[in-house]
Amino acid sequence: MNPSMAFVRSGRRRIATLFLLVICWPIASAEEVSIQASFKPDSGNPQRNKFINDTPSSGYCASNPSECRDNEMFSLQVPIQFDSNGPILANHVSVRQGAMFKVPTQWRDLSVVHEATGEAETVRVRIAGLGSKYVTEDIMKLVGPTETYRDAHWKLWGVTWVNPPAPCVYSGIGWIWTNAYSFFWKTPADGVCSRQAQFEIPWLRYDNLDFAYELETPNPLGMSSGKYFGQLTYRLGPNADFDMGDVMIPNKSELTLNFTLDVKHTLKVDIPPGGNQVELVPQGGWQAWLQQGRKPTRLFRDQTFNISASSRFKMNLECQYSQDGKTCSLREPESGDVVPLKISVSLPHGLTDGGGQAVSRRQLLRDGSGTELFQPGIYVDRKPGTLHFEIPADAVPEMIHTGTKRQYSGNVTVIWDSEV
């Protein structure tokens, strides 16, 4: 083959070039943390009807547990770093050009939703403190020789960071290195806490974000058993929720708190031994009828039970016999006669109906009408209640015949149902 011909053919090829233009938009990066709280009734402390925060503390509260416990405060340290986008000038006029801190100290509401039922409750959160470790060059290189590095840090800002500016308040923490200082300030009120540099700082970094938070959780006694989930997101950066000024820029733009509330209720009913065999008798027993022939006007029996309840519940009946479809009955097998049986319940103090009224001799029906909701105002731990069984007075004379032995019986199931 002629080499020149090969060259010409090669040169006549059409080569298509594809240009791919990729435009990169900034993507919000978020740091996520989980906060878990649970409620399980405690028979040793039945008056404490609150969620327990099960989230292990890190940062300030991990080092100062008693301080946080006394103030019902919790803390988390997250790997969110703030870096200066330029030098911090000496004696800067605007607080936004130096070390400033503004955090969301006001209460914020978030909704937590039950995983199965969709029921929603409200959790409230506030940021109760913040801290970090600032890092820069060797402090004595910035301010000149001093007797100690502690003095050098003080000289750099003109004041110690142990005692913060208002509205932030003292927390008792301050750790010193040659080029770093670890601090934590409480934030009881809204506002800006700032420090003015007395010397130029070429660069500054906050190594992490250490924040304390307070929680207000809903009343668990009014919640269903199971898990509730919710989420709250804070923005970070200049003029955002966590605002560290115009110089200190975070490496994350959002902080998301993921909440899980776990409710483990107790509903337990104990019947004393033999309590499932209920015998209806006249007032004072059968002696007046056997010895004097005086017919009783009332047949009844009160059966006590012990109930432990931290959750809402309802009650209804199942009956072997029923005349009207609503109530239970007893039957005499030989004659086939049937008489109505009235069953009612009295509940101990601390348990009320949906309207907040005490429950005394509330009639139980097969369809549960009138007993659709009972709720605890406090955790009720093994408190006595009563089931009342009675034959209505107008039915008693028909049951008793001289010289005839008759026995009425029937099975009744009383149901306490926590699936409200």
C-alpha positions, 0 to 999 in steps of 0.5 A: 500500500502506498504510504501517502494514500494511507496518510491522506485517508487518515487526514480526511477522517472527521473527528467529533469532539464532545465538550462537557460543561459541568456546573457545580452548585454549592451543596449544603452539608449537614452534621446530624446527631441523635437525641434519644429519650425514654419513658418507663414507669418506675414503681420506686418513684411513681410521682416522676412522670417524665422522659429520661434523656438516654443520650450520652453526653459529650463535651462539657457535660461529660466533664462536668456531670454534676453541673449539668445534672443540677441544671437539667442540661445536656451537651454534645460535641460535634466535629463542626469546625470554624475557620477564619476567612482572613486575619482578625484585626487588632481593635476591630470596631465591629463585633462581626469582624472578631470572635463573636457568638450568637446561638438560638437560646429561645425555645423552639418547637418540633413535632415528634410523630408516632411510628405506627399511629401517626399521633403527634406530640411537641418537643421543645429545645433551647441551646443553653451553652456553647464552647470550643477550643480556639487555635492560632499561632503561638500566643507569645508570637502574637503579643510578645513575651509574657510571664506565662501563657495564661497571661499571653492569652489574657493579653491577646484579648484584654481579658480572660475567656473564663469569664464571658461577656454578657449575656453569656455567663460563667461555666467554670471551664478554661484550658490553656495551651501555647497556641490554643484555649478551650472554653465553654459559656452558658447562654441563658438569654438571647444576644451576642457574646463577643471578644475584641482582639487587642493584637492582629491574629493572622488566622483563627480556628474553632476546632469543634462545636460544643453545645449544651441543650435543654429539653421540654418533653410532652407528658408521657402519660397521654402518649401511646406506647411505641416510638416517636420520631422528629427532627430539628435543623439549625443553620450555621454561618453568618446571620444564621442560627449559630452565628460566629460573625463574618470572619469565622466560617463553618465547614458545615452549613446545618446541624440536624438533631434527630429525636427518638422518644420511646414510650414503654407503658405499663397496664397490669391488672391483678385479681386476688386468688379466687377472684375469678369465681364471683358468687352473688349473695344478698346483703348479710348472706342467705340467713334471712331467707333460710331462717325467716323466709324473707326474700332478698331484694338485692344480689350483688358482689364487689370484687377488688383488683389491683391496677398499675397503669401509666397509659390510657385504656378503655374497658368493655365486656364479653358475655356468654349470655346477653338479652339486649346485646349490650349487657351480660346475663345469667341463665338458669339451665333447667328453666331456661330463664335469663336475668340481667347482670349489671357490671360496673367499675370504680377506679382508684385515685389518679385514674379519670375518664376523658373529661377528667372526672373520677370513675365511680360505679361506671357501668360496663357494656359490651360495646364499651360505650361510656368507658372508651377512655380512662387516663392516668393523671399520675402513674398508678402503681398497684392501687385497688379498684372494684368491679361491682356485680349486681342483679337489678332489684326488679329481677330478684323476685323472679329468681327465688321460689320457695322449695325450688332450687335454682342456680343461675350462672354465666361467663363474663370477661372484663377487658382492660384494653390499652389500644385506645 
